[in-house]
């Protein structure tokens, strides 16, 4: 049966994860702008309640609902009771950062947004529901005790509601101490960083950035400072893979090209790894069944331990996985095919999870086609696609692995599972969302 010797993609990904397990490690970083985009290595819990005390959601007056009912001579105050006015004596003003203190019975205390609710109070009447309608600017002092309590001994209020808890942020209403606030594998976003800081954390353990060498093989491949030979190509894989690996959390410390010379390949890698103390080698090309497969030729000699599985994947079926063997250690080596789309999809599906990058979003979406599209039934096929405003997804370009232009225009990969030989308009297929595409 065609393709029977191929291994499932999931098996190859598991092998890549196991290969990198010994070189992956964590580091602790402060919660600042440099932490954005890093991936959490473990779980973290809140060290405090957030908010830490009951506090005011509004600038207004802290009251006891029982005093409000007594002053109005009614069971409650609200729109149904006509928003009746009342006048109460004022206690000292409470600003954010003050101690909460207490509320004397039958009084109101001016309170600012974020200030703690005093003992005895259970609601806040917004300043807009007072006769003044706003607070006059206050003189800021170094001591809350030195701050004037108020310029007026009383306040006239017309509350729209006297329900207990009105405009009170309860302690722990956002997060409780001990809650898990970050899980292993989550990306540190600005909002997550702010949340962690609010929960009392000052730093967090993340996946360390592995130091990666990216090498494009092939005598036909020209580096950025050279023109291709007749029939040659500019190096697309080097820049593309370097960008993809950086996006997956790696630190690409060197990028180069090498001709179809196995000895030169190994010598160049040994030098680059030693110079940059690299953790991982990623190459493109030289892993298929041609006569000039330089990575395969290198593996036939000493200093390289490499297997070349055929993965049930299109594009990206030919793969290499193993190590560059140095006197003191073995450096993991992932060898991808040479066609640009194959190389980038291999990086997406294999290197990203092996590096510990978070998984992409996957959705089941109906496919929009103008005509039926064939798919090799023995392989899991990944087709470049565009998300449509209708909620459908449209295939773009063909299935060929050299069509990098259609990949550049794509923002999704439609996954055609093994066992399907035809994709028809309206078929619902799992779709992997990727960054990019046209605006």
RODO-2510 file (C-alpha; in nm, 4 decimals, decimal comma):
residues 439
     n   res          X          Y          Z
     1     x     0,0000     0,0000     0,0000
     2     x     0,1374     0,3406    -0,0979
     3     x     0,2587     0,5309     0,2050
     4     x     0,2315     0,2298     0,4374
     5     x     0,5875     0,2829     0,5615
     6     x     0,5168     0,6402     0,6643
     7     x     0,4773     0,7339     1,0306
     8     x     0,1973     0,9558     1,1645
     9     x     0,2793     1,3214     1,2188
    10     x     0,1885     1,2898     1,5888
    11     x     0,4578     1,0240     1,6348
    12     x     0,7237     1,2403     1,4712
    13     x     0,6237     1,5427     1,6806
    14     x     0,6530     1,3289     1,9951
    15     x     1,0038     1,2270     1,8862
    16     x     1,0997     1,5922     1,8335
    17     x     0,9643     1,6906     2,1753
    18     x     1,1632     1,4086     2,3354
    19     x     1,4764     1,5124     2,1433
    20     x     1,4624     1,8678     2,2805
    21     x     1,3581     1,7714     2,6332
    22     x     1,7160     1,7641     2,7623
    23     x     1,8076     2,1083     2,6301
    24     x     1,4885     2,2913     2,7235
    25     x     1,5047     2,4732     3,0560
    26     x     1,3476     2,7608     3,2412
    27     x     1,4568     3,1056     3,3467
    28     x     1,3022     3,3625     3,5781
    29     x     1,2187     3,7007     3,4232
    30     x     1,0756     4,0165     3,5821
    31     x     0,7224     4,1178     3,4963
    32     x     0,8003     4,4029     3,2623
    33     x     0,7797     4,4783     2,8919
    34     x     1,0530     4,2250     2,8133
    35     x     0,8325     3,9441     2,9436
    36     x     0,5686     3,9938     2,6725
    37     x     0,5412     3,6895     2,4470
    38     x     0,7313     3,4557     2,6783
    39     x     0,5772     3,1181     2,7609
    40     x     0,5096     3,0162     3,1210
    41     x     0,6985     2,7080     3,2322
    42     x     0,4802     2,6306     3,5348
    43     x     0,1677     2,7358     3,7201
    44     x     0,1569     3,0457     3,9395
    45     x    -0,0922     3,1325     4,2132
    46     x    -0,2165     3,4654     4,3467
    47     x    -0,0390     3,5744     4,6639
    48     x    -0,3124     3,8172     4,7705
    49     x    -0,6826     3,8808     4,7207
    50     x    -0,7627     4,1249     4,4404
    51     x    -0,9007     4,3691     4,5444
    52     x    -0,7309     4,3360     4,8807
    53     x    -1,0173     4,5105     5,0661
    54     x    -1,3740     4,6133     4,9922
    55     x    -1,3347     4,9422     4,8067
    56     x    -1,5369     5,2071     4,6289
    57     x    -1,6174     5,1793     4,2608
    58     x    -1,7125     5,5486     4,2444
    59     x    -1,6292     5,8899     4,3851
    60     x    -1,9139     5,9401     4,6301
    61     x    -2,0293     5,8839     4,9856
    62     x    -1,9986     5,5688     5,1957
    63     x    -2,3172     5,4944     5,3875
    64     x    -2,4931     5,2186     5,5758
    65     x    -2,8073     5,1033     5,3978
    66     x    -2,9840     5,0744     5,7351
    67     x    -2,9110     5,4436     5,8093
    68     x    -3,0370     5,5354     5,4639
    69     x    -3,3642     5,3521     5,5205
    70     x    -3,4052     5,5089     5,8634
    71     x    -3,3361     5,8600     5,7349
    72     x    -3,5930     5,8207     5,4589
    73     x    -3,8469     5,6512     5,6831
    74     x    -3,9040     5,3841     5,4185
    75     x    -3,8080     5,0226     5,3519
    76     x    -3,5795     5,1258     5,0743
    77     x    -3,4860     5,3984     4,8341
    78     x    -3,4984     5,3643     4,4615
    79     x    -3,6711     5,4766     4,1457
    80     x    -4,0022     5,3342     4,2684
    81     x    -3,9895     5,5561     4,5828
    82     x    -3,9275     5,8698     4,3835
    83     x    -3,5578     5,9169     4,4734
    84     x    -3,6286     6,1069     4,7960
    85     x    -3,3707     6,3591     4,9203
    86     x    -3,2017     6,3394     5,2607
    87     x    -2,9324     6,5261     5,4489
    88     x    -2,6628     6,3499     5,6542
    89     x    -2,3698     6,4731     5,8619
    90     x    -2,0295     6,4091     5,7094
    91     x    -1,7409     6,2168     5,8550
    92     x    -1,3748     6,2348     5,7420
    93     x    -1,2908     6,1909     5,3749
    94     x    -1,1391     5,8570     5,2651
    95     x    -0,8879     5,8585     4,9783
    96     x    -0,7280     5,5657     4,8006
    97     x    -0,4448     5,4430     5,0211
    98     x    -0,6070     5,5508     5,3478
    99     x    -0,6889     5,3072     5,6248
   100     x    -1,0605     5,2219     5,6049
   101     x    -1,1523     5,3384     5,9546
   102     x    -1,5137     5,3275     6,0660
   103     x    -1,8413     5,4941     5,9761
   104     x    -2,0246     5,6629     6,2620
   105     x    -2,3900     5,5684     6,2797
   106     x    -2,6182     5,8033     6,0924
   107     x    -2,3386     5,9714     5,8930
   108     x    -2,1836     5,9598     5,5482
   109     x    -1,8158     5,9693     5,4607
   110     x    -1,6833     6,1182     5,1347
   111     x    -1,4946     5,8398     4,9558
   112     x    -1,2825     5,8368     4,6412
   113     x    -1,2641     5,5667     4,3746
   114     x    -1,0491     5,2782     4,4978
   115     x    -1,0587     5,3905     4,8617
   116     x    -1,1409     5,1239     5,1232
   117     x    -1,4988     5,0981     5,2495
   118     x    -1,5090     5,1903     5,6193
   119     x    -1,6409     4,9452     5,8765
   120     x    -2,0132     4,9938     5,9122
   121     x    -2,0736     5,1055     5,5517
   122     x    -2,2192     4,8742     5,2876
   123     x    -2,2884     5,0985     4,9866
   124     x    -2,1641     5,4054     4,8038
   125     x    -2,3853     5,6882     4,6741
   126     x    -2,2170     5,8509     4,3703
   127     x    -2,1234     6,2151     4,4098
   128     x    -2,3460     6,2872     4,1091
   129     x    -2,6458     6,2060     4,3347
   130     x    -2,5501     6,4841     4,5796
   131     x    -2,6485     6,8500     4,5758
   132     x    -2,2987     6,9565     4,4660
   133     x    -2,2718     6,6958     4,1911
   134     x    -1,8918     6,6803     4,2155
   135     x    -1,6075     6,7094     4,4647
   136     x    -1,3955     7,0233     4,4792
   137     x    -1,0227     6,9714     4,4143
   138     x    -0,8388     6,8684     4,7311
   139     x    -0,4903     6,9644     4,8463
   140     x    -0,2721     6,6539     4,8506
   141     x    -0,0736     6,6086     5,1719
   142     x     0,1748     6,3538     5,2925
   143     x    -0,0491     6,2478     5,5770
   144     x    -0,4095     6,1356     5,5606
   145     x    -0,4547     6,2723     5,9130
   146     x    -0,3536     6,6197     5,7944
   147     x    -0,6109     6,6186     5,5143
   148     x    -0,9193     6,8320     5,5875
   149     x    -1,2137     6,6108     5,6637
   150     x    -1,4541     6,8201     5,4579
   151     x    -1,5389     7,1801     5,3915
   152     x    -1,9037     7,1211     5,4851
   153     x    -2,0502     6,9376     5,7855
   154     x    -2,3420     6,7871     5,5942
   155     x    -2,4329     6,6593     5,2500
   156     x    -2,7666     6,6525     5,0723
   157     x    -2,8222     6,3319     4,8766
   158     x    -3,0905     6,2144     4,6354
   159     x    -2,9984     5,8453     4,6003
   160     x    -3,1426     5,6509     4,3096
   161     x    -3,0926     5,3263     4,4996
   162     x    -3,0023     5,2247     4,8516
   163     x    -2,9345     4,8591     4,7877
   164     x    -2,6530     4,7086     5,0000
   165     x    -2,3396     4,6541     4,7926
   166     x    -2,4149     4,9360     4,5480
   167     x    -2,0857     5,0521     4,3893
   168     x    -1,8788     4,8405     4,6308
   169     x    -1,6004     4,6240     4,4893
   170     x    -1,5837     4,3241     4,7193
   171     x    -1,2536     4,1901     4,8440
   172     x    -1,1374     3,9072     4,6178
   173     x    -1,4134     3,9738     4,3620
   174     x    -1,1513     3,9663     4,0857
   175     x    -0,9108     3,7031     4,2191
   176     x    -0,8769     3,5122     4,5437
   177     x    -0,5477     3,4379     4,7116
   178     x    -0,4348     3,0934     4,5995
   179     x    -0,6190     3,1051     4,2677
   180     x    -0,4162     2,9771     3,9728
   181     x    -0,3495     3,2901     3,7650
   182     x    -0,1011     3,1511     3,5121
   183     x    -0,0701     2,8017     3,3726
   184     x     0,2238     2,6280     3,2090
   185     x     0,2242     2,6880     2,8351
   186     x     0,0349     3,0175     2,8452
   187     x     0,1802     3,3207     2,6704
   188     x     0,2524     3,6309     2,8790
   189     x     0,0320     3,9027     2,7331
   190     x     0,0156     4,2614     2,8658
   191     x    -0,3110     4,1797     3,0444
   192     x    -0,1644     3,8649     3,2038
   193     x     0,1417     4,0586     3,3175
   194     x    -0,0817     4,3231     3,4779
   195     x    -0,2906     4,0515     3,6460
   196     x     0,0147     3,8730     3,7836
   197     x     0,1532     4,1994     3,9196
   198     x    -0,1822     4,2822     4,0828
   199     x    -0,1712     3,9376     4,2476
   200     x     0,1616     4,0150     4,4136
   201     x     0,4047     3,8478     4,1728
   202     x     0,7165     4,0322     4,0629
   203     x     0,8666     3,7699     3,8345
   204     x     0,7755     3,4438     3,6644
   205     x     0,9518     3,1345     3,5305
   206     x     0,9342     3,1034     3,1530
   207     x     1,0766     2,8797     2,8849
   208     x     1,4338     2,9869     2,8149
   209     x     1,5050     3,0872     2,4571
   210     x     1,7017     2,8034     2,2994
   211     x     1,9991     2,9154     2,0934
   212     x     1,9437     2,7908     1,7384
   213     x     2,1620     2,7630     1,4275
   214     x     1,9681     2,7824     1,0970
   215     x     2,1453     2,6427     0,7915
   216     x     2,0147     2,6264     0,4349
   217     x     2,1762     2,3506     0,2295
   218     x     2,2218     2,3253    -0,1462
   219     x     2,4830     2,4395    -0,3972
   220     x     2,2069     2,6254    -0,5829
   221     x     2,1198     2,8408    -0,2783
   222     x     2,2648     3,1909    -0,2614
   223     x     2,3010     3,3760     0,0681
   224     x     2,1914     3,7368     0,1182
   225     x     2,5237     3,8820     0,0001
   226     x     2,5637     3,6742    -0,3167
   227     x     2,3860     3,6392    -0,6491
   228     x     2,2543     3,2930    -0,7411
   229     x     2,4411     3,0918    -0,9992
   230     x     2,2605     3,0197    -1,3243
   231     x     1,9659     2,8055    -1,2296
   232     x     2,0113     2,8893    -0,8624
   233     x     1,7798     3,0526    -0,6083
   234     x     1,7961     3,3084    -0,3336
   235     x     1,7817     3,1620     0,0161
   236     x     1,4186     3,1858     0,1283
   237     x     1,4362     2,9146     0,3930
   238     x     1,7004     3,0813     0,6090
   239     x     1,5099     3,4054     0,6709
   240     x     1,1740     3,2282     0,6847
   241     x     1,2807     2,9616     0,9330
   242     x     1,4700     3,2147     1,1456
   243     x     1,1547     3,4255     1,1713
   244     x     0,9349     3,1252     1,2468
   245     x     1,1718     2,9977     1,5156
   246     x     1,1939     3,3394     1,6789
   247     x     0,8147     3,3571     1,6807
   248     x     0,8153     3,0167     1,8519
   249     x     1,0380     3,1495     2,1311
   250     x     1,3873     3,0589     2,0071
   251     x     1,6933     3,2822     1,9821
   252     x     1,8425     3,2368     1,6349
   253     x     2,2119     3,3038     1,6944
   254     x     2,3447     3,2293     1,3435
   255     x     2,2147     3,1740     0,9927
   256     x     2,4170     3,0515     0,6957
   257     x     2,4176     2,8509     0,3718
   258     x     2,6280     2,5515     0,2759
   259     x     2,6798     2,3712    -0,0601
   260     x     2,6123     2,0042    -0,1223
   261     x     2,9275     1,8929     0,0552
   262     x     2,8746     1,6662     0,3571
   263     x     3,2142     1,7369     0,5140
   264     x     3,1673     2,1124     0,4718
   265     x     2,8220     2,0866     0,6286
   266     x     2,9473     1,9086     0,9396
   267     x     3,2542     2,1322     0,9746
   268     x     3,0445     2,4483     0,9406
   269     x     2,7911     2,3283     1,1955
   270     x     3,0622     2,2294     1,4427
   271     x     3,2178     2,5743     1,4141
   272     x     2,8895     2,7609     1,4475
   273     x     2,7740     2,5532     1,7446
   274     x     3,1047     2,6074     1,9249
   275     x     3,1115     2,9795     1,8465
   276     x     2,7554     3,0439     1,9601
   277     x     2,7097     2,7698     2,2228
   278     x     2,3986     2,6576     2,0340
   279     x     2,1303     2,4298     2,1764
   280     x     1,9689     2,3242     1,8486
   281     x     2,0463     2,2920     1,4782
   282     x     1,7731     2,3396     1,2172
   283     x     1,8566     2,2737     0,8518
   284     x     1,6559     2,2772     0,5319
   285     x     1,7132     2,0551     0,2306
   286     x     1,9153     1,7400     0,1829
   287     x     1,6717     1,4899     0,3364
   288     x     1,4830     1,3474     0,0366
   289     x     1,5666     1,0717    -0,2124
   290     x     1,7834     1,2573    -0,4649
   291     x     2,1494     1,2054    -0,5494
   292     x     2,2713     1,5187    -0,3676
   293     x     2,0994     1,4868    -0,0290
   294     x     2,3762     1,6435     0,1785
   295     x     2,2233     1,5832     0,5234
   296     x     2,1750     1,2155     0,4442
   297     x     2,5335     1,1965     0,3203
   298     x     2,6581     1,3654     0,6379
   299     x     2,4689     1,1121     0,8494
   300     x     2,6528     0,8310     0,6741
   301     x     2,9806     0,9554     0,8217
   302     x     3,0987     1,0051     1,1780
   303     x     2,9836     1,2823     1,4065
   304     x     2,6165     1,2728     1,3042
   305     x     2,3407     1,0466     1,4333
   306     x     2,0313     1,0928     1,2210
   307     x     1,7134     0,9075     1,1221
   308     x     1,5117     0,9942     0,8135
   309     x     1,1494     0,8991     0,8673
   310     x     0,8866     0,9455     0,6021
   311     x     0,6009     1,1267     0,7708
   312     x     0,2436     1,0869     0,6482
   313     x     0,2304     1,4590     0,5749
   314     x     0,1965     1,6812     0,2689
   315     x     0,3868     1,9043     0,2235
   316     x     0,6817     1,8107     0,4412
   317     x     0,6902     1,4316     0,4255
   318     x     1,0702     1,3782     0,4157
   319     x     1,2185     1,4596     0,7557
   320     x     1,5447     1,4197     0,9432
   321     x     1,5853     1,4018     1,3202
   322     x     1,8909     1,3331     1,5327
   323     x     2,2012     1,4931     1,6749
   324     x     2,5269     1,6591     1,5830
   325     x     2,7720     1,4630     1,7977
   326     x     3,0409     1,6716     1,9668
   327     x     3,3117     1,5438     2,2030
   328     x     3,1302     1,6796     2,5096
   329     x     2,7640     1,6667     2,4111
   330     x     2,5056     1,5893     2,1467
   331     x     2,3256     1,8851     1,9913
   332     x     1,9680     1,8159     1,8732
   333     x     1,9198     1,8504     1,4990
   334     x     1,5917     1,8900     1,3113
   335     x     1,6325     1,8577     0,9338
   336     x     1,3446     1,9831     0,7187
   337     x     1,2781     1,9511     0,3445
   338     x     1,4137     2,2162     0,1108
   339     x     1,1035     2,3529    -0,0615
   340     x     1,0027     2,6751     0,1180
   341     x     0,6455     2,5769     0,2047
   342     x     0,7577     2,2327     0,3233
   343     x     1,0251     2,3895     0,5433
   344     x     0,7903     2,6435     0,7007
   345     x     0,5074     2,3973     0,7577
   346     x     0,7585     2,1547     0,9132
   347     x     0,8703     2,4309     1,1475
   348     x     0,5087     2,5137     1,2310
   349     x     0,4011     2,1573     1,3008
   350     x     0,7209     2,0062     1,4457
   351     x     0,9610     2,2700     1,5796
   352     x     0,6969     2,4881     1,7483
   353     x     0,5650     2,2175     1,9822
   354     x     0,9166     2,0830     2,0411
   355     x     1,0242     2,4313     2,1550
   356     x     0,7266     2,4531     2,3921
   357     x     0,5393     2,7208     2,1990
   358     x     0,1652     2,7322     2,2694
   359     x    -0,0601     2,5544     2,0209
   360     x    -0,2380     2,7525     1,7526
   361     x    -0,6138     2,7945     1,7554
   362     x    -0,7982     2,5267     1,5596
   363     x    -1,1556     2,5600     1,4332
   364     x    -1,3839     2,3386     1,2305
   365     x    -1,4915     2,5482     0,9327
   366     x    -1,6756     2,4857     0,6050
   367     x    -1,4543     2,5055     0,2975
   368     x    -1,5492     2,7219    -0,0005
   369     x    -1,4391     2,5773    -0,3358
   370     x    -1,5172     2,6442    -0,6990
   371     x    -1,4291     2,2866    -0,7925
   372     x    -1,3425     1,9626    -0,6132
   373     x    -0,9833     1,9397    -0,4846
   374     x    -0,7947     1,6065    -0,4739
   375     x    -0,5955     1,5005    -0,1675
   376     x    -0,3626     1,1987    -0,1275
   377     x    -0,5618     0,9576     0,0926
   378     x    -0,2520     0,8112     0,2625
   379     x    -0,1348     1,1531     0,3854
   380     x    -0,2520     1,4299     0,6147
   381     x    -0,2559     1,7326     0,3858
   382     x    -0,2202     2,0972     0,4899
   383     x    -0,3628     2,3429     0,2369
   384     x    -0,3039     2,7170     0,2454
   385     x    -0,6244     2,9122     0,2920
   386     x    -0,7914     3,2445     0,3693
   387     x    -1,0604     3,3035     0,6302
   388     x    -1,3698     3,4680     0,4854
   389     x    -1,6116     3,7122     0,6544
   390     x    -1,8845     3,4525     0,5984
   391     x    -1,7159     3,2180     0,8478
   392     x    -1,6001     2,9861     0,5703
   393     x    -1,2440     2,9247     0,4581
   394     x    -1,1206     2,9369     0,0990
   395     x    -0,8218     2,7414    -0,0351
   396     x    -0,5666     2,9591    -0,2142
   397     x    -0,2880     2,8512    -0,4482
   398     x    -0,2231     2,4881    -0,5183
   399     x    -0,0878     2,2075    -0,3046
   400     x     0,2670     2,2327    -0,4434
   401     x     0,5384     2,2987    -0,1852
   402     x     0,7209     2,5641    -0,3905
   403     x     0,4275     2,8108    -0,3919
   404     x     0,5508     3,0396    -0,1155
   405     x     0,3497     3,3354    -0,2503
   406     x     0,0199     3,1694    -0,1620
   407     x     0,1557     3,0859     0,1839
   408     x     0,2408     3,4533     0,2337
   409     x    -0,1222     3,5408     0,1542
   410     x    -0,2655     3,2734     0,3855
   411     x    -0,3966     3,3145     0,7386
   412     x    -0,5050     2,9535     0,7834
   413     x    -0,4106     2,5963     0,7022
   414     x    -0,6965     2,3611     0,6190
   415     x    -0,6194     2,0094     0,7413
   416     x    -0,7370     1,7319     0,5117
   417     x    -0,7057     1,4132     0,7167
   418     x    -0,5713     1,0865     0,5833
   419     x    -0,8395     0,8744     0,4260
   420     x    -0,9968     1,1589     0,2277
   421     x    -0,9212     1,1737    -0,1447
   422     x    -1,1559     1,4557    -0,2490
   423     x    -1,2451     1,7858    -0,0782
   424     x    -1,5767     1,9306    -0,1908
   425     x    -1,7396     2,2694    -0,1507
   426     x    -1,9062     2,2895     0,1905
   427     x    -1,7003     2,0148     0,3561
   428     x    -1,6251     2,1031     0,7185
   429     x    -1,2586     2,0523     0,8065
   430     x    -1,0315     2,1333     1,0964
   431     x    -0,8507     2,4595     1,0248
   432     x    -0,5304     2,5838     1,1869
   433     x    -0,5167     2,9629     1,2280
   434     x    -0,1776     3,1176     1,1538
   435     x    -0,0538     3,4780     1,1575
   436     x    -0,0360     3,6662     0,8302
   437     x    -0,2347     3,6976     0,5166
   438     x    -0,3582     3,9986     0,3310
   439     x    -0,5297     4,2828     0,5105
***
